[in-house]
Amino acid sequence: MADNVQDMVAQADSGARAPVGLAKQLLWSVALLWALFQLWYASPLPFILNFGVINDTQARAIHLSFAIFLAFTAFPALTRSPKDYIPLQDWIFALLGAFSSAYLVIFHTQLADRSGAPTTADLVVAVCGMVLLLEATRRALGPPLMVVATVFLIYTFGGPYMPDVIAHKGASLNKTMSHQWLTTEGVFGVALGVSTSFVFLFVLFGALLEKAGAGNYFTKVAFSLLGHMRGGPAKAAVVSSGLSGLISGSSIANVVTTGTFTIPLMKRVGFPASKAGAVEVAASTNGQLTPPIMGAAAFLMVEYVGISYVEVIKHAILPALISYIALIYIVHLEASKAGMEGLPRRYKPTLAQNLMTWCGIIVGVCVLSLAVYYGIGWTKDVLGNWASPILAVVIIAVYMGLLKFCAGYPELLMDDPDSPVVELPEPGPTVKSGLYFLLPVVVLVWCLTVERLSPGLSAFWATLFMIIIVMTHKPIKAYYRGETNFKSRMIQGWDDLLEGLVTGSRNMIGIGVATAAAGIIVGTVTLTGIGLVMTEFVEFISGGSIMLMLIFTAVISLILGMGLPTTANYIVVSTLMAPVIVTLGAEHGLLVPLIAVHLFVFYFGILADDTPPVGLAAFAAAAIARSDPIKTGIQGFTYDIRTAILPFMFIFNTELLLIGIQGPGHLLLTILSSVTAILVFAAATQGFWLVRSRWYETLLLLLIAFTLFRPGFWWDEIYPPIKQESASRIEQVVDAIEVDQNIRMAVAGETIDGNFVSKIVELPMAAGGSANERIENAGLVLREDEGKVIVDMVTFDSQAQKAGIDFDWEILSIEVENPRPPKHLMYIPAVLLLIGMGAMQLRRRKQQSA
């Protein structure tokens, strides 16, 4: 069973082929060279030494060369193909594919001189590279992404022969191959650039963290703290899988890493096999939603949305946390329904001791956070350029101190979950035995949030520190313990480092070819203009309904996600659908932030990993649990309904993404209401709260959850949120707006394509003197013509141009906020109804127990 699961992970993530002899050494060496190249490219050393400096396009080409070479050598062509050696044709394909990608580096000067006029040799290499990339994608990821990319290529050539609704003039082989392979518009575009600059380092960081033993540590800590509770192993599985999200961007790897230990224990305390597997699936798929490391697609958002990674983390953190809280609560409800108990503890602390422990943990985390932020934050002002080197020395000193402290506790070993007796480890010694594993995560978060370094450079410094830990933590702990095997521990640390680097590279093969293949789809969109066609098509089938449009997008993400990895799925759907939702939303009066739409697509792409009939994470969990994979996937998806409703909620209530939060009180209210809402929703979907719910109680719980998530829905019916002002009063409205507040306008006009558009836009009004000057600073020059307010000119690259306003458009009206009581007053009847229901169920539970 374990071998089958490991084979599944290898097939999905790192390559199922394991050759012997010289081929094995070569495969291992190429993977190691890839990791070393990525570390060199991400580091500041090329600029310090003024040696080995390469530009982004060259780095992308080298990155893809490694990925294609390893895809042909590590992944067999067919299931019946040999796995213990590499056939000759695969060597030929690997070398040709690597050369086709490296062509952009080898001949970069000549290609720059003849830009837009490719030679026959250029086209032959481009066609060869494209075909081999599609085959490499099929091998590493299966047929779906290859088929999707091929369909888009066929669409590029066959535009004139398509139905009228999606027809275009078509493109020649010369133009298509030049656009897709020899420029940065297609294969070597933004997606591959993100894979090269950001994603590889984070995957490498995770592989090294796992190799050092952090996955084992996080799992044991979760069990020591939660395993004694009702349904404790399942709760611990949720927490440990969330922590494993720091290590692995793969939901399948998450399932296998924690599931081999957690699933048998869940079965032991009473969970049916399918539910035990489903809990692990739901927890592991959500691991990719958890900041600060959220999988490859999150880094693409940085480029596509145009915001920093810190902003992505800020917007994603609340939905991720409440989703995990709800899953723990679902596990609790399942255990309560079945009357389950937790695992035995070696000693039972009193209630006072429990409270003291948890209060100590919470206070300790808060004090540590404040000490790091405020205690170290001043060093940048005082020490200037010396701040970072001095802090690096301090971090190393803290690391050495923690190693000495942790050496006083025994090594953590995973118990056999199938043994007759499994005792929970003691929380104190378990937590203390590996505290130094948290330091690389602290370094990563510090670089991202305080130093505000790029994600790539932040990951580089965290990975560099992780390399030091992998090499040194075993020999130094052996020295502190007075052991005599210091030399063997040093050799073991060196071996762990090399294996960690190779594992990180092999885990990147699928992501590397996926981002390149997805670039074909992006290139087709930019070459054919299908994006505009999609807008008209989606508006037609949805009838202009935002809700239908969102459901349509969610279904597309789930269907594509059955065969595409999350990253490729995100690229395809966000490229096609994100602009459509934003555009059509604005035309129908709903201003949807672009980050909200991208997170919507991201969520449903991840949920596809446990969607029957092809959810690979569900298959992995079912293999461990010895349950039916379809039943496990269906059960996992029912647990994930709470995650599926969150994207719909934050599209209509962007406060869940911490957008528009005004002060600490508003933040606290948002957190409390959203946590309560998701717990109520979880109780409704489980049909159980304090006792088994009746059908009308389930409906009431859904109503309460909806009200807490979207209080504005009911409030808008009572108090309209917007009132219309005449466009001629725009200067008076701007005068009343504070600096950096937005003005909301209804505009209409003809686009450059001859289509008439009517939509709502928001423009920020910066400081600038008079109202007219502030309007001009936003990019608009207006004139009055027969009582109408017309856009006379739009400044290039201004906020107005970015909002899609064009000259000669008419400003129809100004939309001003209507003074009204706060919408959060709707929480009062919702909470009162919840209290009333709780009293009813409590009384019924007492009657049943009597």
C-alpha positions in Angstrom: 0.0 0.0 0.0 2.8 2.5 1.0 4.6 1.6 -2.3 1.5 2.3 -4.4 1.1 5.7 -2.7 4.7 6.7 -3.1 4.5 5.6 -6.8 1.5 7.9 -7.2 3.4 10.8 -5.7 6.4 10.1 -7.9 4.2 9.9 -11.0 2.5 13.2 -10.1 5.3 15.2 -8.7 8.9 14.1 -9.2 9.0 11.4 -12.0 8.3 7.7 -11.8 11.5 6.6 -13.5 14.4 5.4 -11.3 17.2 4.3 -13.6 20.4 2.6 -12.3 24.1 3.0 -13.1 25.5 5.9 -15.1 22.0 7.1 -16.1 21.0 7.4 -12.5 24.1 9.5 -11.7 23.5 11.8 -14.7 19.8 12.3 -13.8 20.8 13.1 -10.2 23.6 15.5 -11.4 21.4 17.4 -13.8 18.8 17.9 -11.0 21.5 19.1 -8.7 22.9 21.5 -11.4 19.4 23.0 -11.8 19.1 23.7 -8.1 22.6 25.3 -8.0 21.8 27.4 -11.1 18.6 28.7 -9.5 20.4 29.6 -6.3 23.0 31.5 -8.3 20.4 33.3 -10.4 18.4 34.3 -7.3 21.5 35.4 -5.3 23.1 38.9 -5.3 26.5 37.2 -6.1 26.4 37.7 -9.9 26.1 41.5 -9.4 28.6 41.6 -6.6 31.2 39.7 -8.6 30.1 41.1 -11.9 30.2 37.6 -13.3 27.5 35.2 -14.6 24.9 38.0 -14.8 22.0 36.8 -17.0 18.8 38.6 -18.0 15.3 37.3 -17.2 14.6 35.9 -20.7 17.9 33.9 -20.7 17.1 32.6 -17.2 13.6 31.5 -18.3 15.2 29.6 -21.3 17.7 27.8 -19.1 15.0 27.0 -16.6 12.8 25.4 -19.3 15.9 23.6 -20.7 16.4 21.8 -17.4 12.7 21.1 -17.0 12.2 19.6 -20.5 15.4 17.5 -20.2 14.3 16.1 -16.8 10.7 15.6 -18.0 11.9 13.2 -20.8 14.5 11.4 -18.6 12.5 11.2 -15.3 9.0 10.4 -16.7 8.5 7.3 -18.9 6.5 7.8 -22.1 3.8 5.2 -21.2 2.9 3.1 -18.2 4.5 0.1 -19.9 7.7 1.9 -20.7 10.9 0.9 -18.8 11.4 2.6 -15.5 14.9 1.2 -14.6 16.7 2.6 -17.7 16.3 5.5 -20.1 15.7 4.5 -23.8 17.7 6.0 -26.5 14.8 8.0 -28.0 14.2 9.7 -24.7 17.8 10.8 -24.5 17.4 12.3 -28.1 14.1 14.0 -27.2 15.6 15.4 -23.9 18.7 16.8 -25.7 16.6 18.3 -28.6 14.1 19.8 -26.1 16.9 21.3 -24.0 18.6 22.7 -27.1 15.3 24.2 -28.4 14.9 26.2 -25.1 18.6 27.1 -24.8 18.5 28.4 -28.4 17.2 31.7 -27.0 20.4 31.9 -24.9 22.9 30.6 -27.4 21.8 32.9 -30.2 20.3 35.8 -28.2 22.4 38.4 -30.0 21.4 37.3 -33.5 17.7 36.9 -32.4 17.7 40.5 -31.1 19.1 41.7 -34.4 16.4 40.1 -36.5 13.5 40.6 -34.1 10.2 39.9 -35.9 11.9 38.4 -38.9 12.7 34.8 -38.0 14.9 32.7 -40.3 14.0 29.1 -41.4 16.3 27.8 -38.6 14.5 29.8 -36.0 11.1 28.4 -37.1 12.4 24.8 -37.2 13.7 25.2 -33.7 10.5 26.8 -32.5 8.3 24.1 -34.0 10.6 21.3 -32.7 10.5 23.0 -29.2 6.8 23.4 -29.2 6.1 19.8 -30.1 8.6 18.5 -27.5 7.2 20.8 -24.8 3.7 19.4 -25.5 5.1 15.9 -25.2 7.0 16.7 -22.0 3.8 18.2 -20.6 1.9 15.0 -21.4 4.5 12.9 -19.7 4.9 15.0 -16.5 1.2 16.0 -16.0 -0.9 13.7 -18.2 -2.9 14.5 -21.4 -5.3 17.3 -20.2 -3.0 20.3 -20.2 -1.3 19.1 -23.4 -4.8 18.7 -25.1 -5.9 22.2 -23.9 -2.7 23.8 -25.2 -3.1 22.0 -28.5 -6.7 23.2 -28.9 -5.5 26.7 -28.4 -2.8 26.3 -31.0 -5.4 24.8 -33.5 -7.6 27.8 -32.7 -4.7 30.2 -33.6 -4.4 28.7 -37.0 -8.0 27.9 -37.7 -9.6 31.2 -36.7 -11.3 31.9 -40.1 -13.0 28.5 -40.0 -14.4 28.8 -36.5 -18.0 29.6 -35.7 -18.8 33.3 -36.1 -19.0 33.9 -32.3 -15.3 32.9 -31.8 -13.9 33.5 -35.3 -10.8 35.6 -36.0 -8.6 36.2 -39.0 -6.1 33.5 -38.1 -2.3 33.6 -38.0 0.5 32.1 -40.1 3.0 29.5 -38.9 5.7 32.1 -39.1 3.8 34.6 -37.0 2.6 32.0 -34.5 5.9 30.3 -33.8 7.7 33.6 -33.6 5.1 35.0 -31.1 5.0 31.8 -29.0 8.6 30.7 -28.9 10.9 33.6 -29.9 9.3 36.4 -27.8 8.2 36.8 -24.2 4.5 36.8 -25.1 4.0 33.0 -25.2 6.0 30.1 -23.8 8.6 32.3 -22.2 6.1 34.8 -20.8 5.1 35.9 -17.3 4.1 32.4 -16.0 7.5 30.8 -16.8 9.2 33.9 -15.4 7.4 33.5 -12.1 8.4 29.8 -12.0 12.0 30.8 -12.7 12.2 33.7 -10.3 10.0 32.8 -7.4 8.5 29.3 -7.4 11.6 27.2 -7.7 13.2 28.8 -4.6 10.1 28.2 -2.5 9.8 24.6 -3.6 13.5 24.1 -2.8 13.0 25.7 0.6 10.1 23.3 1.3 12.1 20.3 0.1 15.0 21.2 2.4 12.7 21.9 5.3 11.1 18.4 4.9 14.6 16.8 4.5 15.7 18.3 7.8 12.7 16.7 9.5 10.4 19.6 9.9 7.4 17.7 8.5 7.8 15.0 11.2 8.2 17.8 13.9 5.0 19.7 12.8 3.0 16.5 12.8 4.2 15.4 16.2 3.6 18.8 17.7 0.0 18.9 16.3 -0.7 15.4 17.9 0.8 16.3 21.2 -1.4 19.4 21.5 -4.7 18.1 20.0 -4.6 14.2 19.9 -6.3 13.9 23.3 -9.4 15.8 22.3 -12.7 14.3 20.9 -11.7 13.1 17.4 -8.2 14.4 18.3 -6.2 12.6 15.5 -8.4 14.2 12.9 -8.0 17.6 14.4 -4.3 17.0 14.6 -4.4 16.0 10.9 -6.0 19.3 10.0 -3.4 21.3 11.9 -0.4 19.3 10.7 -1.5 19.4 7.1 -1.9 23.2 7.4 1.7 23.4 8.7 2.8 21.0 5.9 1.5 23.7 3.5 4.6 25.6 4.5 6.7 22.8 3.2 4.9 21.5 0.1 3.0 23.2 -2.6 1.5 19.9 -3.6 -1.7 18.6 -2.1 -0.8 15.0 -3.0 2.5 15.3 -1.2 0.7 16.8 1.8 -1.7 13.8 1.9 1.2 11.3 1.8 3.4 13.2 4.2 0.9 13.4 7.0 -1.7 10.9 5.9 0.4 7.8 6.3 0.4 8.6 10.1 -2.9 10.4 10.6 -5.3 8.3 8.6 -4.8 5.0 10.5 -5.1 6.9 13.8 -8.3 8.5 12.7 -9.7 5.1 11.8 -8.6 3.8 15.3 -10.7 6.4 17.2 -13.8 5.6 15.1 -13.7 7.4 11.8 -14.9 5.3 8.8 -12.1 4.8 6.2 -13.7 7.1 3.7 -14.2 9.9 6.2 -10.6 9.5 7.6 -9.2 9.9 4.0 -11.6 12.7 3.3 -10.5 14.7 6.4 -6.9 14.4 5.2 -7.8 15.4 1.7 -9.7 18.5 2.8 -6.9 19.5 5.1 -4.2 18.9 2.5 -5.8 20.7 -0.3 -6.4 23.7 1.9 -2.6 23.7 2.7 -2.1 25.5 -0.5 -4.4 28.3 0.6 -2.4 29.1 3.7 0.0 32.0 3.8 2.9 32.8 3.8 3.6 30.0 1.2 0.5 29.4 -1.0 1.7 27.4 -3.9 3.0 28.5 -7.3 -0.2 30.2 -8.4 0.0 32.8 -5.6 3.3 34.1 -7.0 1.6 34.5 -10.4 -1.0 36.8 -8.8 1.9 39.2 -8.0 2.5 39.7 -11.7 -1.1 39.4 -13.0 -2.7 41.7 -10.4 0.2 44.0 -10.1 0.5 44.0 -6.2 3.2 42.9 -3.9 3.3 39.4 -2.4 2.7 40.9 1.0 -0.6 42.3 -0.3 -1.5 38.9 -1.6 -0.9 37.4 1.8 -2.9 40.1 3.5 -5.9 39.5 1.3 -5.7 35.7 1.5 -5.0 35.2 5.2 -8.5 35.6 6.7 -10.4 33.3 4.3 -7.6 30.7 4.8 -7.7 30.8 8.6 -11.5 30.7 8.9 -11.6 27.8 6.4 -9.2 25.8 8.6 -11.1 26.7 11.8 -14.3 25.4 10.1 -12.6 22.1 9.1 -11.5 21.5 12.7 -15.1 22.3 13.8 -16.5 19.8 11.2 -14.2 17.2 12.6 -15.4 18.0 16.1 -19.1 17.6 14.9 -18.3 14.3 13.2 -16.7 13.0 16.4 -19.6 14.3 18.5 -22.2 12.6 16.3 -20.3 9.3 16.6 -19.5 9.6 20.3 -15.7 9.3 19.6 -12.9 9.9 22.1 -9.3 11.0 21.7 -6.1 9.1 22.3 -4.9 8.5 25.9 -2.4 11.0 27.4 0.5 9.9 29.7 -0.8 12.3 32.3 -4.0 14.4 32.5 -3.5 18.0 33.4 -6.1 19.9 35.3 -8.4 22.5 33.7 -6.3 25.3 35.3 -3.1 23.8 33.9 -4.7 23.6 30.4 -5.8 27.2 30.6 -2.3 28.3 31.7 -0.7 26.3 28.9 -2.9 27.8 26.2 -2.6 31.3 27.6 1.1 30.9 27.8 1.3 29.9 24.2 -0.9 32.8 23.0 0.9 35.4 25.2 4.3 33.9 24.1 3.5 34.2 20.4 2.2 37.8 20.9 5.3 38.8 22.9 7.6 37.2 20.4 5.9 38.9 17.5 6.0 42.3 19.2 9.6 41.7 20.2 10.7 40.8 16.7 8.8 43.6 15.0 9.5 46.4 17.4 12.6 45.1 19.1 14.4 44.6 15.7 12.6 47.1 13.6 14.5 50.0 15.1 17.9 48.5 14.0 17.3 49.6 10.4 17.2 53.2 11.5 20.1 53.0 14.0 22.5 50.6 12.1 21.7 51.6 8.5 23.4 49.2 6.0 24.9 47.2 8.9 21.5 46.2 10.2 21.1 43.1 8.0 24.6 41.6 8.6 24.3 42.2 12.4 20.8 40.6 12.4 22.2 37.7 10.4 24.9 37.1 13.1 22.1 37.4 15.8 20.0 34.8 14.0 22.9 32.4 13.8 23.6 32.9 17.5 19.9 32.2 18.3 20.1 29.1 16.1 23.1 27.8 18.0 21.4 28.5 21.3 18.2 26.8 20.3 20.2 23.7 19.1 21.8 23.5 22.5 18.4 23.8 24.1 16.8 21.3 21.8 19.6 18.8 22.2 18.4 18.2 25.7 15.3 16.5 24.3 15.2 13.1 22.5 14.8 12.9 18.7 11.2 12.8 17.4 10.4 9.5 15.8 7.0 8.7 14.2 5.1 5.9 16.0 3.7 3.0 14.1 0.0 4.1 13.7 -1.0 0.4 13.4 0.6 -0.7 16.7 -1.8 -1.8 19.5 -1.1 1.1 21.8 -0.3 4.7 20.6 0.4 7.1 23.4 0.5 10.8 22.7 3.8 12.5 23.2 4.1 15.0 25.9 3.4 18.5 24.5 6.3 20.3 26.3 9.2 18.2 25.3 7.7 17.7 21.8 7.5 21.4 21.1 10.9 22.1 22.6 12.7 19.4 20.6 12.6 21.2 17.2 12.0 24.9 17.9 14.9 25.8 15.5 12.7 24.7 12.6 10.7 27.8 13.0 13.7 30.1 12.4 13.8 29.8 8.5 10.1 30.6 8.4 10.7 33.7 10.6 13.5 34.7 8.2 11.2 34.3 5.2 8.4 36.3 6.8 10.8 38.9 8.0 12.3 39.4 4.5 8.8 39.5 2.9 7.0 41.8 5.4 9.6 43.9 7.1 12.5 44.1 4.7 10.0 44.2 1.8 12.4 42.2 -0.4 11.0 40.5 -3.5 9.6 37.0 -3.0 12.5 35.5 -5.0 15.2 37.2 -2.9 13.3 36.5 0.4 13.1 32.8 -0.6 16.8 32.9 -1.4 17.9 34.1 2.1 15.4 31.7 3.8 16.8 28.8 1.6 20.4 29.8 2.3 19.6 29.6 6.1 17.8 26.3 5.5 20.9 24.9 3.8 23.0 25.8 6.9 20.4 24.1 9.1 20.3 20.9 7.0 24.1 20.6 7.0 24.7 21.5 10.7 21.8 20.6 12.9 22.6 16.9 13.3 26.3 17.2 13.9 25.9 20.1 16.3 23.2 18.4 18.3 25.5 15.3 18.4 28.3 17.4 19.8 26.1 19.0 22.4 24.9 15.5 23.5 28.5 14.3 23.8 28.0 11.6 21.1 31.0 10.1 19.3 29.5 10.0 15.8 30.2 13.6 15.0 31.9 12.8 11.7 29.2 10.5 10.5 26.6 13.1 11.4 28.4 15.7 9.3 28.5 13.3 6.3 24.8 12.7 6.9 24.1 16.4 6.9 26.0 16.8 3.6 24.0 13.9 2.0 20.7 15.4 3.3 21.6 18.7 1.6 22.4 17.2 -1.8 19.3 15.0 -1.7 17.2 18.0 -0.6 18.5 20.0 -3.6 17.8 17.1 -6.0 14.3 16.5 -4.6 13.5 20.2 -4.9 14.5 20.1 -8.6 12.5 16.9 -9.4 9.5 18.4 -7.7 9.8 21.4 -10.0 9.7 19.4 -13.3 5.9 19.5 -13.5 5.6 23.1 -12.5 8.3 24.2 -15.0 6.7 22.5 -18.0 3.2 23.4 -16.8 3.9 27.2 -16.7 5.6 26.9 -20.1 2.6 25.1 -21.7 0.2 27.5 -20.0 2.2 30.2 -21.7 0.9 28.8 -25.1 -2.6 29.7 -23.9 -1.7 33.2 -22.8 0.1 33.7 -26.1 -3.0 32.6 -28.0 -5.1 35.1 -26.1 -2.7 38.0 -26.9 -2.3 36.9 -30.5 -6.0 36.3 -31.4 -7.9 38.7 -29.1 -10.0 35.9 -27.8 -10.3 37.7 -24.5 -12.8 40.2 -26.0 -14.7 37.4 -27.6 -14.9 35.6 -24.2 -16.5 38.8 -22.7 -19.3 38.8 -25.2 -19.7 35.0 -25.1 -19.9 34.9 -21.2 -22.2 37.9 -21.1 -24.5 36.1 -23.6 -24.7 32.8 -21.7 -25.0 34.4 -18.3 -27.5 37.0 -19.3 -25.4 39.6 -17.5 -25.9 37.9 -14.1 -22.8 38.2 -12.0 -23.8 35.1 -9.9 -24.3 33.0 -13.1 -20.9 34.2 -14.4 -19.2 33.2 -11.1 -20.8 29.8 -11.1 -19.8 29.3 -14.7 -16.2 30.3 -13.8 -16.2 28.0 -10.8 -17.4 25.0 -12.9 -14.7 25.7 -15.6 -12.0 25.8 -12.9 -13.3 22.5 -11.4 -13.5 20.7 -14.7 -10.1 21.9 -15.9 -8.6 21.2 -12.5 -9.5 17.5 -12.8 -6.6 17.2 -15.2 -4.6 20.3 -14.9 -2.3 21.2 -11.9 -3.4 24.2 -9.9 -0.8 26.5 -11.5 -1.8 25.7 -15.1 -5.5 25.8 -14.2 -5.1 29.2 -12.5 -3.2 30.6 -15.6 -5.8 29.4 -18.1 -9.0 30.4 -16.2 -7.6 33.7 -14.8 -6.3 34.7 -18.3 -9.7 34.1 -19.9 -12.2 34.8 -17.1 -10.8 37.4 -14.7 -11.0 40.4 -17.0 -14.5 39.2 -18.1 -15.8 39.2 -14.5 -14.3 42.6 -13.7 -15.6 44.1 -17.0 -19.1 42.7 -16.8 -19.3 43.4 -13.1 -18.5 47.1 -13.7 -21.1 47.2 -16.5 -23.8 46.0 -14.0 -22.8 48.2 -11.1 -20.6 45.8 -9.1 -17.0 46.9 -8.7 -15.0 43.7 -8.1 -11.4 44.1 -7.1 -9.1 42.2 -9.5 -7.4 40.4 -6.5 -10.8 39.0 -5.5 -11.4 37.5 -8.9 -8.0 36.0 -9.0 -8.4 34.5 -5.5 -11.8 33.1 -6.7 -10.1 31.2 -9.5 -7.3 30.1 -7.3 -9.6 28.6 -4.7 -11.6 26.6 -7.2 -8.4 25.4 -8.9 -7.2 23.9 -5.6 -10.6 22.4 -4.8 -10.4 20.4 -8.0 -7.7 18.2 -6.4 -10.4 16.4 -4.4 -13.2 16.6 -7.0 -14.4 13.2 -8.2 -13.9 11.4 -10.5 -10.2 12.5 -11.0 -9.1 14.1 -7.7 -5.6 12.9 -7.3 -5.4 13.9 -3.6 -8.5 11.8 -3.0 -6.9 8.8 -4.7 -3.7 9.1 -2.6 -5.8 9.3 0.6 -8.0 6.4 -0.4 -4.9 4.2 -1.1 -3.7 4.9 2.5 -7.2 4.5 4.1 -8.0 1.4 2.0 -11.3 3.1 1.0 -13.2 3.7 -2.2 -11.5 6.7 -4.0 -14.8 8.1 -5.4 -16.5 7.9 -2.1 -13.5 9.5 -0.4 -13.4 12.3 -2.9 -17.2 13.0 -2.6 -16.9 13.0 1.2 -13.8 15.3 1.0 -15.7 17.7 -1.3 -18.6 17.8 1.1 -16.2 18.9 3.8 -14.7 21.5 1.4 -18.1 23.1 0.7 -17.2 25.6 3.4 -14.1 26.6 1.3 -16.2 26.7 -1.9 -18.6 29.3 -0.5 -15.9 31.7 0.7 -15.0 32.9 -2.9 -18.6 33.8 -3.6 -18.8 35.6 -0.2 -15.6 37.7 -0.7 -16.6 38.7 -4.2 -19.6 40.5 -2.8 -18.2 41.4 0.7 -14.5 42.4 0.1 -14.1 43.0 3.9 -13.3 39.3 4.1 -10.2 40.1 2.1 -9.4 42.9 4.5 -10.3 45.5 1.8 -11.9 48.7 3.1 -11.2 47.9 6.8 -11.4 51.1 8.9 -9.5 50.7 12.1 -8.9 47.9 14.7 -12.6 47.8 15.8 -13.8 47.2 12.3 -11.1 44.5 11.8 -12.1 42.7 15.0 -15.7 42.8 14.1 -14.9 41.4 10.6 -12.9 38.5 12.1 -15.5 37.6 14.7 -18.4 37.7 12.3 -16.7 35.7 9.6 -15.4 33.0 12.1 -19.0 32.7 13.5 -20.5 32.6 10.0 -18.2 29.8 8.8 -18.8 27.8 12.0 -22.6 28.2 11.7 -22.3 27.2 8.0 -20.3 24.1 8.9 -22.9 23.1 11.5 -25.6 23.5 8.8 -23.8 21.4 6.3 -23.2 18.6 8.8 -26.9 18.7 10.0 -25.6 18.7 13.6 -24.9 21.5 16.1 -25.6 20.8 19.8 -27.8 17.9 18.7 -28.9 16.6 15.3 -30.6 19.5 13.5 -34.1 19.4 12.1 -34.6 20.5 8.5 -35.9 24.0 9.3 -33.0 24.5 11.8 -30.6 23.7 9.0 -32.3 26.4 6.8 -32.2 28.9 9.7 -28.5 28.2 10.2 -27.8 28.8 6.5 -29.7 32.1 6.8 -27.7 33.2 9.8 -24.4 32.3 8.1 -25.4 34.2 5.0 -26.4 37.3 7.0 -23.1 37.3 9.0 -21.1 36.9 5.8 -23.1 39.5 3.8 -25.0 41.9 6.1 -25.1 44.4 3.3 -27.5 42.2 1.2 -30.4 42.8 3.6 -29.3 46.3 4.6 -29.2 47.5 0.9 -32.9 46.5 0.6 -33.8 48.7 3.6 -31.4 51.6 2.9 -30.1 52.0 -0.7 -26.3 52.4 -0.5 -26.0 54.8 -3.4 -27.7 57.9 -4.5 -27.4 59.4 -8.0 -26.1 63.0 -8.5 -26.1 64.9 -11.7 -22.9 64.7 -13.7 -22.8 68.5 -13.8 -22.2 68.5 -10.0 -18.9 66.6 -10.3 -16.8 69.5 -9.0 -19.0 70.0 -5.9 -18.8 66.2 -5.2 -15.0 66.2 -5.6 -14.7 69.2 -3.2 -16.5 67.2 -0.5 -14.2 64.1 -1.0 -11.2 63.7 1.3 -7.7 63.1 -0.1 -7.2 59.6 -1.6 -10.9 58.8 -1.4 -12.5 57.5 -4.6 -15.2 59.1 -6.7 -17.7 56.6 -8.3 -19.1 57.5 -11.7 -21.4 55.9 -14.3 -19.8 56.4 -17.7 -20.7 55.4 -21.3 -19.2 55.6 -24.7 -17.9 53.8 -27.8 -14.7 51.6 -27.6 -12.0 51.5 -30.2 -13.7 48.4 -31.6 -16.9 50.2 -32.2 -18.8 48.6 -29.3 -21.0 50.8 -27.0 -20.1 50.3 -23.3 -21.8 51.5 -20.2 -20.2 50.8 -16.8 -19.3 52.0 -13.3 -15.8 53.2 -12.5 -14.0 54.4 -9.4 -11.2 57.0 -9.5 -9.0 58.0 -6.6 -9.0 61.7 -5.9 -5.5 62.8 -4.7 -4.6 66.1 -3.2 -4.1 68.8 -5.8 -5.8 72.1 -5.0 -9.2 72.9 -6.7 -11.7 70.2 -7.7 -10.8 70.7 -11.3 -7.1 70.1 -10.6 -7.9 67.0 -8.7 -10.0 65.7 -11.6 -7.2 66.4 -14.0 -4.7 64.7 -11.7 -6.9 61.6 -12.1 -6.4 61.8 -15.8 -9.7 63.5 -17.0 -10.2 66.8 -18.9 -14.0 67.5 -19.1 -16.3 69.7 -21.0 -20.0 70.5 -21.0 -21.8 70.0 -24.3 -25.6 70.7 -24.4 -26.0 69.9 -20.8 -23.9 66.7 -21.0 -20.5 66.2 -19.3 -18.1 64.8 -21.9 -14.6 63.5 -21.5 -12.5 65.8 -23.7 -9.2 64.1 -23.0 -7.7 61.2 -21.1 -4.1 61.5 -19.9 -1.8 58.6 -20.9 -1.2 56.0 -18.2 -3.5 57.8 -15.8 -6.0 56.3 -13.4 -8.8 57.2 -15.8 -7.1 55.4 -18.7 -6.5 52.3 -16.4 -10.2 52.4 -15.5 -11.0 52.0 -19.2 -12.4 55.6 -19.9 -11.9 57.0 -23.3 -12.2 60.4 -24.9 -15.7 61.6 -26.0 -17.3 59.3 -23.4 -20.2 60.8 -21.4 -20.3 60.9 -17.6 -23.9 59.9 -17.0 -24.0 60.4 -13.2 -22.0 60.6 -10.0 -22.8 57.9 -7.5 -22.5 59.2 -3.9 -22.7 57.1 -0.7 -26.1 57.5 0.9 -25.9 58.4 4.6 -27.3 55.4 6.5 -26.8 53.4 9.7 -23.9 50.8 9.5 -24.8 47.5 7.8 -23.3 45.6 10.7 -26.5 46.2 12.7 -27.8 43.2 10.8 -25.6 41.1 13.0 -27.9 41.7 16.0 -31.0 39.8 14.7 -28.7 37.1 13.3 -27.0 36.6 16.7 -30.3 36.7 18.6 -31.7 34.0 16.3 -28.6 31.9 16.8 -28.9 32.2 20.6 -32.6 31.2 20.4 -31.7 28.2 18.3 -28.9 27.2 20.7 -31.3 27.3 23.6 -33.8 25.1 21.7 -31.1 22.5 20.8 -29.6 22.6 24.3 -33.0 21.8 25.8 -33.5 19.0 23.3 -30.1 17.6 24.2 -30.9 17.5 27.9 -34.2 15.7 27.1 -32.4 13.1 25.0 -29.7 12.5 27.7 -32.5 12.2 30.4 
